[in-house]
């Protein structure tokens, strides 16, 4: 199963959702951070079963969702916000 299938919608508008899957790199309880394409920290937290991220105040552009897997390797998902 592809990670992108569980971050939706992409592109997003006012909110995006992250859904828990059973693979060990995208589980509930795993910390995440979101950065803009320019490197500005946007939000961070801990993944829950169906995480909602409010993007209402974010500008149109590309963003990176970054989280750490069990081997201390970082995974990154690129997504877009459009207005």
C-alpha positions in Angstrom: 0.0 0.0 0.0 1.4 3.4 -1.0 1.8 6.0 1.8 0.2 8.7 -0.5 -3.0 6.8 -0.6 -3.4 7.5 3.1 -2.7 11.3 3.0 -5.7 12.9 1.4 -6.9 14.9 -0.3 -3.7 15.8 -2.2 -3.9 18.5 -3.2 -5.8 19.8 -0.2 -7.5 23.0 0.7 -8.7 23.6 4.3 -7.6 20.3 5.8 -5.8 17.1 5.1 -6.2 13.7 6.7 -3.6 11.1 7.6 -5.0 7.6 8.2 -3.3 4.9 10.2 -2.1 1.9 8.3 -0.5 -1.2 9.6 3.0 -0.8 8.2 5.4 0.1 10.9 6.5 3.5 9.4 3.1 5.1 9.7 1.4 4.0 12.9 -0.5 5.8 15.6 1.7 7.3 18.3 4.5 8.2 15.8 5.6 11.9 16.0 5.2 14.0 12.8 6.2 17.5 11.7 5.0 19.5 8.7 7.3 22.1 7.0 6.6 24.4 4.1 8.7 24.1 1.0 10.7 27.1 2.3 11.5 25.2 5.5 9.1 27.0 7.8 7.7 24.7 10.6 3.9 24.6 10.2 2.7 22.0 12.7 3.8 18.9 14.7 2.2 16.3 16.8 1.6 12.6 17.3 -0.3 10.6 14.7 -3.7 9.3 15.8 -5.9 6.8 13.9 -7.3 9.4 11.6 -5.3 12.6 12.1 -6.8 15.8 10.8 -4.5 18.7 10.0 -6.1 22.1 9.6 -4.5 24.0 6.8 -6.9 26.9 6.6 -4.3 29.5 7.3 -1.6 28.0 5.1 -0.6 29.5 1.8 -0.9 27.7 -1.6 2.2 25.7 -2.1 4.1 22.5 -1.4 4.6 21.0 2.1 6.5 18.2 3.6 5.2 15.7 6.2 8.2 14.2 8.0 8.2 11.4 10.5 10.6 8.9 11.9 10.3 5.1 11.5 11.3 2.5 14.0 14.9 2.4 12.6 15.4 6.1 13.2 15.2 6.8 9.5 13.1 9.7 8.4 10.3 9.4 5.9 9.0 12.3 3.9 5.7 12.8 2.0 5.2 15.8 -0.2 1.7 17.3 -0.5 0.2 20.4 -1.9 -2.3 23.0 -0.6 -4.3 25.0 -3.2 -6.6 28.0 -2.7 
